[in-house]
Amino acid sequence: MLDNSENIQSFLDQKVLSFNHSSFIATDPIQVPKLFDTQENIEIAGFLAATLAWGQRPTIIRNAMKLVVLMNNNPIEFLLFTPEDEWDVFLNFKHRTFNGDDCIYFIKSLKNIYQNHGGLEQVFTKGYQTENSIFSSLDNFRKVFFELDHLHRTEKHVSDVKKGAAAKRLNMFLRWMIRSDEAGVDFGLWKKIPSSALMLPLDVHTGNVARKLGLLTRTQNDWRAVEEITAKLREFDPEDPIKYDFALFGLGVFKGF
């Protein structure tokens, strides 16, 4: 155990440099949106890849790539111009508990968001601006996402922060879209939500490492834990606290810390 906050910050700063590097992309689901160069396709591919980001990483990446292929390698064009009666190609899609019915609703909702709400950036930004918080951003997104008729089972695939969910996958997606740095891993596409507002994509790996370092006391990986660990990381870097996601996650996954 490192014995004080200054030593912990120095240690984590070194690990950020080790893991926040272009080589990180080859092992991470972020490689899926990296296939594209237009904002809409990056957003859609990124959101779908983040949605599937639980389980074994090779399986996550393979299934996210499969979704992109099913969308003819052009997600925004598929959403806007492929008739819904041709969407049955998704019925056999499966990733853990995410099935074909869930998949088709996700595509239908994304189509609604781009046709009627100005796109994903606009929905997340509008929510953020109501309270200048990621909490309000995630809450607004979920409301918009499920405004169409849907199966109740599909709701479990979009975290509900009002019920205390850590929202790891959504926070990871926001890190991808908002945060930018010289390493070129995250995209930095969205400019109206500051990197300083981002919340840690808390999962079992980042949570365990944070507790071992004495940065997190809460035992549950829920929204209160996200607030606690993110507040601590803001003490280290108020402008870019979530850069430490690379360090905490890398230590947990790659180093077995």
RONUDO-348091 format. One line per 5 residues: their letters; for each residue y, x, z of N, C-alpha, C, O. Coordinates in pm, whole numbers, plus 32768, in hexadecimal, padded with zeros to 4 digits. Layout:
<atoms>
A> Y X Z Y X Z Y X Z Y X Z ~ ...
</atoms>
This chain:
<atoms>
MLDNS> 7F87 8054 8000 8000 8000 8000 807D 8057 8000 8089 80B4 8050 ~ 80D9 803A 7FA7 8159 8081 7FA7 81AC 804B 801B 81A7 7FD4 803A ~ 81F8 80A4 805B 822B 8080 80E0 82B7 8047 80E3 82E1 8018 814D ~ 8301 8049 8077 8384 8008 807D 83B0 7FD7 7FF5 8376 7FFB 7F8E ~ 8417 7F81 7FF6 8442 7F3D 7F7D 846D 7F9F 7F10 8452 7F89 7E9A
ENIQS> 84B0 800A 7F39 84DF 806C 7ED7 846A 80B1 7E91 846D 80C5 7E18 ~ 8403 80D4 7EDE 838D 8112 7EA3 8343 80B2 7E47 8312 80DA 7DDD ~ 833B 8034 7E70 82F7 7FCF 7E1D 8341 7FBD 7D99 8303 7FB7 7D2F ~ 83C7 7FB4 7DA0 8413 7FA4 7D25 83FF 801B 7CC9 83EC 8009 7C51 ~ 8404 8094 7CFE 83F1 810B 7CAC 8367 810B 7C6B 8358 812D 7BF6
FLDQK> 8303 80E5 7CB8 8279 80DC 7C86 8270 8077 7C15 8235 8093 7BAD ~ 82AA 8000 7C29 82A2 7F98 7BC4 82F4 7FBB 7B48 82CC 7F9B 7AD8 ~ 8367 7FFC 7B5C 83B7 8028 7AE8 8366 8085 7A8E 836C 807C 7A14 ~ 8319 80DF 7ACC 82C4 8139 7A7E 8259 80EB 7A33 823B 810B 79C0 ~ 821F 8086 7A73 81B5 8038 7A33 81ED 7FE0 79C3 81A8 7FC7 7960
VLSFN> 8268 7FB0 79D3 82A7 7F66 7965 82AD 7FBE 78E8 828C 7F90 787A ~ 82D6 803B 78F9 82DE 8097 7887 8254 80AE 7849 8249 80C2 77D0 ~ 81EC 80AB 789D 8164 80C2 786B 8130 804C 781A 80EF 805E 77B3 ~ 814C 7FD1 7849 810E 7F5C 780C 816A 7F10 77AC 8138 7ED0 774F ~ 81ED 7F16 77C0 824B 7ED0 7767 8260 7F28 76EC 82C8 7F69 76DC
HSSFI> 81FA 7F27 7698 81F4 7F86 7628 81AF 7F3F 75B4 8160 7EE3 75C9 ~ 81CE 7F69 753B 8196 7F25 74C6 80FE 7F20 74C7 80C3 7EC4 748D ~ 80BC 7F80 7507 802A 7F80 750C 7FF4 7F08 755C 7F81 7EE2 754C ~ 804A 7ECE 75B2 8024 7E59 7602 8000 7DE3 75A7 7FAB 7D91 75C9 ~ 8041 7DDB 7533 8034 7D67 74DA 7FA4 7D54 74AC 7F75 7CE3 749E
ATDPI> 7F5E 7DC4 7494 7ED7 7DBD 745B 7E72 7D79 74B6 7E0A 7D4B 7487 ~ 7E8F 7D71 7538 7E31 7D34 7596 7E63 7CAF 75CC 7E23 7C75 7623 ~ 7ED3 7C7F 759A 7F17 7C0C 75D7 7F26 7B99 7573 7F33 7BB2 74FB ~ 7F25 7B1C 75A3 7F3A 7AAA 7548 7FBF 7AAC 74FE 7FD0 7A63 749D ~ 801D 7AFE 752B 809E 7B04 74E4 808C 7B37 7456 80E5 7B28 7403
QVPKL> 8018 7B74 7439 8000 7BA1 73B0 7FFC 7B2D 734D 8014 7B41 72D6 ~ 7FDF 7AB4 737C 7FD7 7A41 7321 8060 7A1D 72E8 806F 7A18 726E ~ 80C7 7A04 733C 814C 79EC 7301 8185 7A67 72BB 81DF 7A5A 7268 ~ 8153 7ADE 72DB 8183 7B57 7296 815B 7B59 7203 818B 7BAE 71B8 ~ 8104 7AFE 71DA 80DF 7AF4 714D 8150 7ABE 70F6 814D 7ACB 707C
FDTQE> 81B6 7A81 7136 821B 7A37 70EC 82A5 7A76 70FB 82BF 7AC4 7157 ~ 82FD 7A52 709E 8385 7A88 70A4 83F1 7A1C 70A4 8467 7A3E 70AF ~ 83CD 799E 7097 8431 7933 70A2 842B 78F7 712D 83C0 78ED 7169 ~ 84A0 78CE 7161 84A6 78A1 71ED 8449 782C 7209 8402 782D 726E ~ 8447 77C8 71B1 83F4 7753 71CD 8360 7777 71D4 8319 7747 722C
NIEIA> 8332 77CB 717A 82A5 77F0 717C 8282 7846 71F5 8216 7839 722E ~ 82DE 789E 721B 82C9 78EE 7294 82BF 7893 730E 8267 78A4 7363 ~ 8319 7831 7317 831A 77D4 7388 8299 7783 738F 825A 777A 73F9 ~ 8272 7748 7320 81FD 76EF 731F 817D 773F 7339 812B 7717 738B ~ 816D 77AE 72F3 80F6 7802 7308 80F4 7838 7396 808A 7840 73D4
GFLAA> 8169 785C 73CB 8172 788F 7453 814F 7824 74B8 8106 783E 7518 ~ 8183 77AC 74A4 8167 7740 7502 80D2 771E 7503 8098 770A 756E ~ 8095 7717 748F 8006 76F7 7489 7FB1 7767 74C5 7F50 774C 750C ~ 7FD6 77E4 74A9 7F8C 7855 74E3 7F99 7855 757B 7F38 786E 75C2 ~ 8012 783A 75AD 8027 7836 763D 7FD8 77C2 767D 7FA3 77D0 76EB
TLAWG> 7FD1 7751 7637 7F86 76DE 7668 7EF4 7701 7680 7EB7 76D1 76E0 ~ 7EBC 7753 762A 7E2F 7777 7634 7E16 77EF 768F 7DA4 781C 769E ~ 7E80 7824 76CB 7E75 78A4 7714 7E39 7895 779F 7E7A 78B2 7803 ~ 7DBE 7868 77A1 7D70 7873 781D 7CDE 7888 77F4 7CAB 7848 7798 ~ 7C9D 78E4 783E 7C17 790D 7819 7C18 799E 77E9 7C72 79EA 780A
QRPTI> 7BB2 79C1 779C 7BA8 7A4A 776B 7C0A 7A63 76F9 7C16 7A12 769C ~ 7C50 7AD2 7701 7CBB 7AED 76A1 7C8B 7AF2 760F 7CD0 7ABC 75B9 ~ 7C19 7B31 75F0 7BEB 7B2E 7564 7BD3 7AA0 7530 7BED 7A82 74BC ~ 7B9F 7A49 7588 7B88 79BE 7560 7C0B 7974 754D 7C1A 7926 74EE ~ 7C6A 798B 75A5 7CEF 794E 7597 7D2B 7973 7510 7D5A 791C 74C6
IRNAM> 7D2A 79F3 74F0 7D67 7A23 7475 7D1D 79EA 73FB 7D5C 79BD 739C ~ 7C98 79EC 7400 7C49 79B9 738F 7C66 7925 7375 7C79 78FD 7303 ~ 7C6A 78D5 73E0 7C81 7845 73CE 7D11 7827 73A5 7D29 77CA 7359 ~ 7D71 7875 73D8 7DFC 7861 73AE 7E0C 7885 731A 7E53 7841 72D1 ~ 7DC9 78EF 72F0 7DCB 7913 7261 7D8D 78A3 720D 7DBD 7884 71A0
KLVVL> 7D22 7867 7240 7CE0 77FA 71F9 7D40 7784 71E5 7D44 7748 7179 ~ 7D8D 7764 724C 7DEF 76F7 7240 7E54 7713 71D2 7E75 76BC 7182 ~ 7E85 778F 71CF 7EE8 77B5 716B 7EAD 77A9 70DE 7EF0 777A 7082 ~ 7E31 77D2 70CE 7DEE 77C7 704B 7DE0 7734 7024 7DF6 7711 6FB0 ~ 7DBB 76DF 7084 7DB0 7650 7067 7E36 7612 703F 7E3A 75AA 6FFE
MNNNP> 7EA3 7655 7067 7F29 7627 703F 7F58 7671 6FC2 7FD0 767A 6FA7 ~ 7EFA 76A4 6F76 7F16 76E7 6EF6 7F72 775F 6F04 7FBC 7780 6EA8 ~ 7F6C 77A0 6F79 7FBC 7817 6F94 8053 7800 6F81 809F 785D 6F66 ~ 807B 7781 6F90 810A 775F 6F88 8121 76E4 6FE1 812E 7674 6FAF ~ 8125 76FA 7065 8127 7687 70C2 8197 7622 70AA 817D 75AA 70AC
IEFLL> 8211 764F 7094 827E 75EE 7086 826F 759B 7007 828B 7524 7008 ~ 8242 75DA 6F9D 822E 758F 6F21 81BB 752B 6F32 81C2 74BB 6F01 ~ 8153 7555 6F77 80E4 74FA 6F91 8114 7480 6FE1 80F4 740E 6FBE ~ 815F 7498 704B 818F 742A 709F 81DF 73C5 704F 81CD 734C 705D ~ 8238 73F7 6FFC 8299 73A0 6FBA 8266 7360 6F3A 8296 72F6 6F12
FTPED> 8204 73A1 6EF9 81E0 7372 6E72 814E 734C 6E5E 812C 7314 6DF6 ~ 80F6 736A 6EBE 806A 7343 6EAE 8054 72B8 6EEB 806E 72A5 6F62 ~ 8027 7257 6E9C 8014 71CF 6ED0 7FB3 71CD 6F46 7F53 721A 6F4B ~ 7FCF 7175 6FA3 7F7D 7170 701D 7EEC 7149 7000 7E93 716A 704F ~ 7ED3 7105 6F92 7E47 70E2 6F74 7DF7 715B 6F45 7D7E 7151 6F2C
EWDVF> 7E39 71CE 6F38 7DF3 724A 6F16 7DE2 72A5 6F90 7DB8 7318 6F83 ~ 7E02 7271 7005 7DFB 72C3 707F 7D70 72C1 70C0 7D5C 72FD 7129 ~ 7D10 727B 7082 7C8C 7274 70BF 7C44 72FA 70C1 7BDA 7307 70FF ~ 7C7D 7360 707E 7C42 73E6 7084 7C46 741E 7112 7BFF 747D 7133 ~ 7C9A 73E2 7167 7CA6 7412 71F1 7C45 73CD 7251 7C3A 73F5 72C5
LNFKH> 7C00 7366 7224 7BAD 7318 727E 7B3D 736A 72BE 7B14 734D 732E ~ 7B0C 73CF 7278 7A9F 7421 72AE 7AD2 749B 72F9 7A82 74EE 7327 ~ 7B56 74A7 7306 7B8C 751C 734D 7B71 750F 73E2 7B7A 74A2 741C ~ 7B4F 7581 7421 7B34 757E 74B1 7B54 7607 74ED 7B2B 766E 74BA ~ 7B9E 7605 755B 7BB4 767D 75AC 7BA9 7653 763E 7C04 7614 7675
RTFNG> 7B39 7675 767B 7B1F 764A 7704 7B2A 75B1 770C 7ADD 756C 76CA ~ 7B87 757B 775A 7B92 74E8 7764 7BF8 74AE 7702 7C0F 7435 7701 ~ 7C35 7502 76B1 7C96 74D5 764C 7C47 74B0 75CF 7C0E 7507 758D ~ 7C44 742D 75AC 7BF0 7402 753E 7C40 73D1 74C5 7CBB 73DD 74C1 ~ 7BF9 739A 7464 7C39 736F 73E8 7CA1 7303 73FC 7D09 7305 73BB
DDCIY> 7C86 72A3 7456 7CE9 723A 7471 7D69 7276 74AD 7DD7 7250 7487 ~ 7D57 72D4 750A 7DCC 7318 7544 7E19 7361 74D8 7E94 735C 74D2 ~ 7DD0 73A5 7483 7E0D 73F6 741A 7E62 739F 73BB 7ED2 73C3 7399 ~ 7E2A 732F 7393 7E73 72D7 7337 7EF1 729F 737A 7F59 7293 7339 ~ 7EE7 727D 73FB 7F61 724F 743D 7FC9 72BE 7445 8040 72A5 7432
FIKSL> 7F9F 7337 7462 7FFD 73A6 7468 8047 73B5 73E4 80C0 73CB 73E2 ~ 7FFF 73AA 7377 803E 73B8 72F3 809D 7344 72D9 810A 7356 72A4 ~ 8071 72CB 72FF 80C7 7255 72ED 8147 7262 733F 81B3 7240 730F ~ 813A 7292 73B9 81AF 72A1 740E 820D 730F 73DC 8287 72FF 73DF ~ 81D3 737C 73AE 8227 73E6 7375 8272 73B4 72F9 82E7 73D5 72E4
KNIYQ> 822F 7364 72A8 8272 7329 7234 82E8 72D4 7260 8354 72DD 7226 ~ 82D4 7282 72C7 8340 722F 72FC 83B3 7284 7331 8427 7263 731C ~ 8392 72F2 7374 83F9 734A 73AC 844E 7388 733E 84C8 7392 734C ~ 840F 73B3 72D1 845C 73F2 7265 84A4 738C 720E 850D 73AA 71D5 ~ 846D 7315 7202 84AF 72AF 71B0 851F 7266 71FB 8584 7241 71BF
NHGGL> 850C 7252 727D 8566 71F8 72C6 85B0 7236 733C 860A 71F7 7374 ~ 858E 72B0 7361 85CD 72EF 73D6 8607 7379 73B9 8631 73BE 7415 ~ 860A 73A2 733C 8649 7421 7319 85F3 749C 732D 8621 750C 731A ~ 8573 7487 7352 8518 74F8 7361 8502 7521 73F1 8546 74F0 744C ~ 84A3 757C 7407 847E 75A6 748E 84F2 75E7 74D8 8507 75CC 754E
EQVFT> 853D 763C 7494 85AD 767E 74D8 860F 7618 750F 863D 7625 7581 ~ 862E 75B3 74C0 868F 754F 74EB 865D 7501 7564 86AA 74E4 75C0 ~ 85DC 74DE 7565 85A4 7490 75D4 85A7 74E1 7656 85D3 74AF 76BD ~ 8578 755D 7650 8578 75B0 76C9 8607 75CF 76F6 8622 75D1 776E ~ 8660 75E8 7698 86EA 760A 76BB 8733 7593 76F9 877C 75A2 775A
KGYQT> 871F 751D 76C0 8760 74A5 76F6 8735 748F 7787 8788 746D 77DD ~ 86B5 74A1 77A3 8684 7492 782B 86BD 74FC 7888 86E1 74DF 78FA ~ 86C5 7577 7856 86FC 75E3 78A7 878D 75C6 78CD 87B6 75DD 793F ~ 87D9 7593 7870 8869 7581 7886 8889 750F 78E8 88FA 7508 7919 ~ 882A 74B8 7905 8846 744D 7965 8858 7485 79F2 88AB 7452 7A3E
ENSIF> 880B 74EC 7A16 8816 7526 7A9D 881D 75BE 7A9C 881A 75FE 7B05 ~ 8828 75F8 7A24 8824 768A 7A15 87AA 76C6 7A5A 87B4 7728 7AA4 ~ 8738 7689 7A40 86BC 76BB 7A7C 8647 76AB 7A1C 8646 7651 79C8 ~ 85E6 7704 7A2A 856C 76F7 79DC 851C 767E 7A0A 84D8 763F 79B9 ~ 8525 765C 7A88 84E2 75E5 7ABB 850E 7569 7A6C 84BA 751B 7A3F
SSLDN> 8591 7558 7A5A 85C2 74E2 7A10 85A0 74ED 797C 858D 7487 793A ~ 8599 7567 7947 8571 757B 78BC 84E2 754E 78A5 84C5 7507 7845 ~ 8487 7578 78FF 83FA 7554 78F2 83E5 74BF 7909 8390 7482 78C8 ~ 8430 7486 7964 8423 73F7 7981 8450 73A5 7909 840C 7344 78E3 ~ 84BF 73C9 78CD 84F0 7380 7857 848E 738E 77E3 8472 732C 779D
FRKVF> 845B 7407 77CF 83FD 741B 7761 8385 73BF 776F 835A 7380 770E ~ 834E 73B7 77E7 82D6 7365 77FA 82F2 72D1 77DE 829F 728B 77A4 ~ 8367 72A2 7808 838B 7216 77EE 8393 71FB 7758 835E 7196 7728 ~ 83D4 7254 7710 83E0 7243 767E 8357 724F 763B 8337 7203 75E0 ~ 8309 72AE 7669 8288 72C9 7629 822B 7251 7630 81DE 7237 75D3
FELDH> 8231 7206 769E 81D7 7195 76B0 821C 710E 769B 81EF 70AA 76D2 ~ 8287 710A 764E 82CC 708B 7639 8283 7031 75D4 82A0 6FB9 75CD ~ 8226 7068 7588 81D7 7018 752A 8159 6FE5 7571 8133 7018 75DA ~ 8119 6F7F 7537 809C 6F4E 756F 8034 6FBD 756E 8026 7005 750B ~ 7FEB 6FCC 75DD 7F8B 7039 75E7 7F1E 7018 764A 7F2E 6FBF 769E
LHRTE> 7EAF 7060 7640 7E44 7054 76A2 7E71 7097 7725 7EAF 7101 7723 ~ 7E50 7058 7794 7E77 7092 7815 7E3C 711E 7828 7E7B 7175 7864 ~ 7DC3 7134 77F4 7D81 71B5 7805 7DD2 7228 77CC 7DC8 7299 77FD ~ 7E23 720E 7766 7E6E 7279 7724 7EDC 72AF 777E 7F07 7321 776C ~ 7F09 7260 77DF 7F77 728B 7835 7F55 7308 7887 7FAF 7353 78AE
KHVSD> 7ED5 731E 78A2 7EB1 7391 78F5 7ECA 7416 78AD 7EC7 7480 78EC ~ 7EE3 7411 782C 7EF7 748C 77E0 7F8A 74B7 77D7 7FAA 751B 7797 ~ 7FE3 746B 7818 806F 7494 7825 8093 7489 78B8 8096 741B 78EF ~ 80AC 74F8 78F8 80C1 74FC 7989 8138 74A6 79B4 819D 749C 796E ~ 8128 7469 7A28 8190 7413 7A61 81CC 7459 7ADC 8191 7458 7B48
VKKGA> 8241 7495 7AC9 827D 74DF 7B39 82A9 7482 7BA8 82B5 74AC 7C1B ~ 82C3 7403 7B88 82E8 73A3 7BF2 8273 7389 7C52 8288 735C 7CC3 ~ 81FB 73A6 7C24 8186 739A 7C7B 815D 7421 7CB5 80F3 742F 7CF1 ~ 81B4 7486 7CA3 819D 7507 7CE2 8151 756C 7C8F 812C 75D5 7CC2 ~ 8137 754E 7C0F 80EB 75AB 7BBC 8137 762D 7BA5 81B2 762C 7B9B
AAKRL> 80EF 769A 7B9E 812D 771D 7B85 815D 772A 7AF4 81B6 777A 7AD8 ~ 8122 76DC 7A99 814A 76DB 7A0C 8145 7766 79CD 81A1 778F 7986 ~ 80D8 77AD 79E9 80CA 7837 79B8 80DC 7840 7920 8124 7897 78EF ~ 8099 77E7 78D7 809A 77F3 7844 8122 77D1 780A 814E 7811 77AA ~ 8166 776E 7843 81EB 774C 7811 8250 77BA 7834 82A6 77DB 77E2
NMFLR> 8245 77F1 78AC 829F 7860 78CF 8286 78DB 7879 82E3 7924 7859 ~ 8209 78F1 7854 81EA 795F 77F9 8228 7947 776F 8261 79A2 7733 ~ 821C 78CC 773E 8259 78A8 76BE 82F0 78BE 76C2 832A 78F2 7663 ~ 832F 7894 772F 83C0 78A9 773B 83E3 793D 7740 8448 7967 7708 ~ 838F 798D 7782 83A7 7A1E 7782 83A3 7A53 76F3 83F9 7AA2 76CC
WMIRS> 8342 7A28 76A7 8336 7A54 761C 83B4 7A32 75CC 83E8 7A86 7583 ~ 83E4 79B6 75DC 8452 7984 7588 84DA 79B9 75B4 8532 79CD 7560 ~ 84EE 79CF 7635 8574 79EA 766B 858C 7A7E 7685 85F6 7AB3 7664 ~ 852B 7ABF 76C0 853F 7B4A 76EB 853B 7BA9 7674 84E6 7B9B 761B ~ 8595 7C0A 7672 8592 7C70 7609 85A9 7CF8 7647 85F0 7D05 76AB
DEAGV> 856D 7D5E 760C 8585 7DE5 763B 8561 7E46 75CC 8533 7E1E 7561 ~ 8577 7EC5 75E5 8563 7F2A 757E 84D2 7F3A 7557 84B5 7F6C 74EA ~ 8475 7F12 75AD 83E8 7F24 7590 83B7 7EC9 7520 8354 7EE8 74DC ~ 83FC 7E59 750C 83D9 7E02 749C 835E 7DAC 74B1 8323 7D7D 7450 ~ 8336 7D96 752E 82C4 7D3C 7547 82F4 7CAC 7545 82C6 7C5C 74F3
DFGLW> 8350 7C89 759E 8388 7C02 75A0 83ED 7BF2 752E 8429 7C53 7500 ~ 83FF 7B74 7502 844D 7B5A 7488 84E4 7B57 749D 852F 7B88 7448 ~ 8512 7B1E 750E 85A2 7B11 7524 85E7 7AB7 74BF 8659 7AD1 7499 ~ 85A3 7A4E 7494 85DA 79F4 742E 8640 7991 7465 86A2 7971 7423 ~ 8627 7962 74DF 867C 78F9 7517 86EC 7936 756A 86D2 7986 75C4
KKIPS> 8767 7911 754B 87DA 7954 7587 8825 7901 75F1 887D 7936 7635 ~ 8803 7882 75FF 8850 782C 765A 8814 7822 76E6 884F 77E6 773F ~ 879E 785D 76F8 8763 7868 777E 875D 78FE 779C 871F 7948 7750 ~ 879A 792B 7809 879E 79BB 7824 871A 79F0 785C 86D1 79A8 789F ~ 86FC 7A6C 783E 8684 7AAB 7875 8685 7AAC 790E 861B 7AAA 794D
SALML> 86FC 7AAF 7948 8708 7AB0 79DA 86D0 7A31 7A1A 86AE 7A31 7A91 ~ 86C7 79C4 79CC 8698 7944 7A02 8601 7934 79FA 85C9 78DA 7A39 ~ 85BD 7989 79AF 852E 797A 7999 84DF 7983 7A1B 850A 79C3 7A7B ~ 846C 7941 7A1D 8413 7940 7A91 8391 7986 7A6E 8365 7981 79FB ~ 8354 79C7 7AD0 82DB 7A13 7AB7 8268 79B9 7A89 824F 7951 7AC6
PLDVH> 8222 79E0 7A1E 81A6 7999 79F8 8136 79BD 7A5A 80E6 7A17 7A41 ~ 8132 7978 7AC9 80D8 799A 7B36 804A 796C 7B19 8033 78F6 7AFE ~ 7FEB 79CA 7B1D 7F5E 79A8 7B11 7F10 79F6 7B7A 7F4C 7A37 7BD1 ~ 7E8C 79F0 7B72 7E3B 7A31 7BD8 7E54 7AC8 7BDD 7E51 7B04 7C49 ~ 7E6C 7B05 7B69 7E80 7B96 7B64 7F06 7BBE 7BA3 7F0B 7C12 7BFD
TGNVA> 7F72 7B80 7B72 7FF7 7BA4 7BA6 8003 7B7D 7C38 8044 7BC3 7C86 ~ 7FC5 7B0D 7C5E 7FCA 7AE3 7CEA 7F83 7B44 7D46 7FB8 7B68 7DAF ~ 7F0D 7B6F 7D1F 7EC1 7BCC 7D73 7F08 7C52 7D83 7F0E 7C89 7DF1 ~ 7F3F 7C86 7D15 7F86 7D06 7D1C 8003 7CF7 7D72 8021 7D4E 7DC4 ~ 804C 7C89 7D5E 80C7 7C73 7DAC 80A9 7C6D 7E41 80F6 7CA1 7E92
RKLGL> 803B 7C2E 7E66 8018 7C25 7EF4 7FF0 7CAD 7F2B 8013 7CD0 7F9C ~ 7FA6 7CFA 7EDC 7F7E 7D80 7F0A 7FF8 7DDA 7F1F 7FF6 7E32 7F75 ~ 805F 7DC4 7ED1 80DA 7E13 7EDE 8138 7DDA 7F48 81A0 7E16 7F63 ~ 8115 7D6A 7F83 8169 7D2E 7FE9 81E1 7CE3 7FB2 8242 7CCB 7FFA ~ 81DB 7CBF 7F31 824A 7C78 7EF0 823C 7BE1 7EF8 829B 7B97 7EDC
LTRTQ> 81C5 7BB2 7F1E 81AA 7B22 7F20 8156 7B02 7F9B 80EC 7B3C 7FAF ~ 8188 7AA5 7FEB 813E 7A7D 8063 80F2 79FB 8050 808B 79E5 8090 ~ 8123 79A5 7FF9 80E1 7923 7FE5 8058 7938 7FA7 8048 7987 7F49 ~ 7FF5 78F2 7FDC 7F6B 7908 7FAF 7F47 78B7 7F33 7EED 78DE 7EE8 ~ 7F8B 7847 7F1C 7F70 77F5 7EA6 7FC1 7828 7E2F 8033 7855 7E3F
NDWRA> 7F87 7820 7DB8 7FD2 783F 7D3F 8011 77BE 7D0A 7FDF 7782 7CAA ~ 807F 7795 7D49 80C3 771A 7D22 8157 7738 7D0B 8181 77AC 7D0C ~ 81A7 76CE 7CF5 8233 76E5 7CD3 8280 7729 7D44 82D9 777A 7D2A ~ 825E 7709 7DC0 82A2 774B 7E30 8284 77E1 7E30 82DB 7831 7E53 ~ 820C 7805 7E0B 81EB 7894 7DFF 8238 78D4 7D8C 8266 7946 7D98
VEEIT> 8246 788C 7D1D 8295 78BE 7CAB 8325 78DA 7CD9 835E 7942 7CB7 ~ 835E 787D 7D25 83E7 7890 7D56 83F0 7908 7DB3 844F 7956 7DAD ~ 838C 7917 7E0A 838F 7986 7E6A 8386 7A0D 7E25 83D8 7A65 7E3F ~ 8325 7A1F 7DCC 8313 7AA1 7D8C 8386 7ABE 7D2C 83B1 7B31 7D21 ~ 83B7 7A58 7CE5 8426 7A70 7C88 84A4 7A97 7CD3 84EF 7AEE 7CA4
AKLRE> 84BD 7A5A 7D44 8532 7A80 7D95 852A 7B12 7DBF 858E 7B59 7DC0 ~ 84B3 7B3F 7DE0 84A0 7BCC 7E07 84B8 7C28 7D90 84F7 7C91 7D9E ~ 8486 7C01 7D1C 8498 7C54 7CA4 852B 7C59 7C79 8558 7CBC 7C3F ~ 8576 7BEE 7C97 8606 7BEF 7C77 8651 7C54 7CCE 86BA 7C85 7CA6 ~ 861C 7C72 7D43 865A 7CDA 7D95 864C 7D62 7D50 86A3 7DB7 7D5E
FDPED> 85E1 7D76 7D07 85CA 7DF3 7CBF 861E 7DFB 7C3F 8656 7E64 7C1F ~ 8626 7D8B 7BF6 8674 7D88 7B7A 86A8 7CF9 7B64 8660 7CA5 7B2F ~ 8725 7CDE 7B8D 875B 7C56 7B82 8765 7C23 7AF2 875B 7BAB 7AD9 ~ 8778 7C7E 7A94 878D 7C54 7A08 8709 7C40 79BD 8703 7BF0 7960 ~ 86A2 7C88 79E4 8622 7C83 799A 85AC 7C88 79FA 8559 7CE3 79F2
PIKYD> 85A3 7C28 7A55 853A 7C2F 7ABC 84AD 7C24 7A85 844F 7C5A 7ABF ~ 849D 7BDF 7A14 8416 7BC1 79E4 83DD 7C34 7991 836C 7C2B 7960 ~ 8429 7CA0 7981 83EC 7D18 7946 8378 7D47 799E 831B 7D87 796D ~ 837D 7D26 7A1F 8313 7D51 7A7B 8291 7D04 7A66 822B 7D27 7AA0 ~ 8294 7C9B 7A14 8218 7C58 79EE 81B8 7CBC 79AE 8140 7CB9 79C7
FALFG> 81EE 7D16 795B 819B 7D7B 7919 8157 7DD4 7980 80E1 7DF3 7974 ~ 81A2 7DFD 79E5 816C 7E56 7A4C 8102 7E10 7AA0 8094 7E45 7AB2 ~ 8121 7D99 7AD3 80C4 7D51 7B2A 8046 7D28 7ADF 7FD7 7D37 7B11 ~ 8058 7CF4 7A66 7FE6 7CC9 7A17 7F93 7D41 79EA 7F18 7D3F 79F2 ~ 7FD6 7DA8 79BB 7F8F 7E20 798C 7F3E 7E61 79FA 7ECD 7E8C 79E4
LGVFK> 7F78 7E69 7A72 7F30 7EA3 7AE3 7EB4 7E51 7B05 7E4C 7E88 7B29 ~ 7EC0 7DCD 7AFA 7E50 7D76 7B1B 7DE2 7D75 7AB3 7D6C 7D7A 7AD5 ~ 7E08 7D70 7A34 7DA6 7D62 79C9 7D6D 7DE7 799C 7CF4 7DF6 798C ~ 7DC5 7E48 7987 7D9A 7EC6 794B 7D75 7F31 79B2 7D25 7F8A 7995 ~ 7DAF 7F28 7A29 7D98 7F91 7A8C 7D43 7F61 7B02 7D1F 7FB1 7B59
GF> 7D24 7EE0 7B07 7CD6 7EAB 7B76 7D14 7EC8 7BFC 7CCF 7EE6 7C5E ~ 7D99 7EBF 7C01 7DE4 7EE8 7C79 7DBE 7E93 7CF2 7DF3 7EA7 7D5F
</atoms>
